[in-house]
Amino acid sequence: MSATIDSDLATAWDITVDDAPVALSARGDLVAVAGAEGTIRVLDAAMGAEIGALELPSGALSVELSPDAGHLVATGPMGYALWRRADGQTTVCESGAWSAAAAWADHERVAVTSGRHAFVLDKDGGELWRTEPAASTVTDLAWMRQGRRLAVAAYGAVHGHERHTEKPVVTYPYIGSHLALAVAPTGQWICSGNQDASIHIWRTRDGNELTMSGYPEKVSRLAFDETGFWLAADGAPDVTVWDFSGKGPARTAPRSLRCHETVTALAWRPGAAGQLASGGDDGTVALWHATAGRPEALLRPARTLEDGGSPVAALAWAGPHLLVTARRDGRVQAYGVPSPTAL
C-alpha cells in the first residue's frame, strides 16, 4: 500500500547514524537511539544534537531512559549497560545471558531481563535483587502498582514479584511463548502477545483470563495508551485496537487500522486523545484517531508520512507534539505534530 507525503508536518530535525537503529526511547528533553551493533546515542530532543554515547559490545536490542532522563539502560544479546547523564559514566555488564528488555520502576530502580532471570538494579547498575530462574528465557517485563510489583514473562506463565521476593507472589499461567507484555496503567489488566498468534489477557483482581486468537502472524508488539482503556497490537497487516473500558474486551471486536503490509512499530501519543502512531516495513509512518468509530470499524490514517521507503525500526513520542522516527537505513527524524484537535 502506498502513502503520500504529508507536507503539513514540519521536520524539527533529521540526522543519520551509522548503526542500524533497533529501538528508541524518549523522556524529558532526551531521545536515545540504540543501534543493532551496540552503539547507543543520546540526543537532545529539541535539536537532535548528540550529547552522549555508549557502547554495548555484543549489540543492542532495547533502550530505556529513566523517567527523569537522568539515566539510561540498554540491553542486548549478551548483557546490558547503564549510562549516567551527569558525568557520562557507563557501566557495562557482559553477563553472557540474553537480555531483551528493561523497564524503570522510577528514577531510582530499573529491571532488566537476563537469561532466565529478571534483575532489579539501582540506577548505577548495582543489583538489588533478582527473581528465581524461570522455566525458560525471560522475554519481557513490566512494572505494576506504581513500581511495587514486577510482572515477568517467560514460557508458560507471567509471574508477579513484589519487592525483593525471589519467588513469585502470583502466577498467571498460559502454555505458550510470550513475545511481548503490556500492563494497563490502571493495573487492572496484564496482556501477552504470543508466538502462537494470540493475545492472552488476565484480569489482575481475580485472575480471570481471555484469549484473542486467530491472528495471521505472531503478536510481538502490544501497547496500552495512558488511560489503560485501549490496547494496540500487531500480528496482522492491520493494527488492531481493543477496548478495555468497562468490563474489558470479552465478546467484543477490535477496531482495525489499515495502512501497512507489515507493522514494525507502535507508539501512543501522550494524553487521552486516543491517537496512535504506527510504522511499517514499507517505510510509512501513519497517525491515527485510533479509538474513533465503533467495534469492527476499519479506519484509515488521519495523516501519513513516507520518505524513501526504508523500513521503520522504531517510534517514540518526545512529548505530545514531537514524534521521533528511526529507520533501518540509519535515518532518525523528529516531526512536529499538530495539537490533538488539529490532527
Steps between C-alpha positions, in 0.01 A plus 500: 500500500635840412493815707538865412722753669316726743667835455314652795732327749819701542827313547658623825826322426641227277823306563660177380679258731748233389346209693162365386246609765306232688339700783414851619421651839389856577478656848513862606732690267687192373464237227710182497567299184629143527679343202518131415879490539478649849548874460254699710479872432337749733354801320350832595131459419451857378796519259624144441853585615697215657574560869630154595567146378584156628588160356352161579762272341270209418237712326175658620137391512331770709563834670309676779557845651404547864191712576713800600730453196797477736596141415471250219510122470565305180464124460643257249566136409783463753425749777404855584648846563405807704588863429491797737419841357676708765850388402456256210612205710416165340478164679499192274402153618589230246321216677488270199122474546232618258368836622203602289317765701518753782250713692546778756291481817590862578814711463684286757430137393501313171422137413680316220453154357809279520465145378246322721502778761384856541750719687393813686784752507561839652551788259875439478472126435533352849286189542223539759333162448417244234218260426540125526574324168203485264416194291670659200656828388313803630366685198340811647411676825297793628439680828160516670355681800721807462816291500409274793447180297697363205331288231740260329415300185660168405373183335187371670411791728528860610622525858446789740775585751483747785809693606789271595292184451693241304196272477185632331209609714255439215513294179295547185536178297479462124672221311684677224788732418440861602663754268367826642345613828272798565354603835215751511594820685196435719657167606177324411626296204811305396531407132751285315562484127593147405687283253178306431342810339283594796457757774437360847343720767476467878288718726727558797240524777368146450721328241218466246649450156418534134678412177462690175622258235487480121766757419678411174844567651666488842417793726825668599392860569243612756443849640243649739417868478533720810139444605535121500176477302654422159749231391669509159654183353675372190469142376332590172535752218241705690572646843224381734377724782305336783268679742580426866259749653214370708515122538775460240518353150318168553243436227599817314680565172797734452535798274732428206751759378596432139815647347805270517586166344692412817489699825845573644435764770220636722494804730203671667505877511522626862165600640147369481411594141525142368758585233752243384809497278591185309785409270538236233758312299396709199650807668165659575418670829127538562319718753158381614189597687528145627195492725256654253203314363339187636628146556581330169560839341768512230693824547730689265789724612436860596843576349779298338871558449735333253854605413677246289374163610757387757313285756403666826696346789356695795278792604493712816315812613720766656207673663158541338615709203823334380506157335843339451543234231797269438551306179717202429722698262611713798282803443350650817246781468279704731170642376296777654143370534194726529291507815270200547198701389677604179639160397 
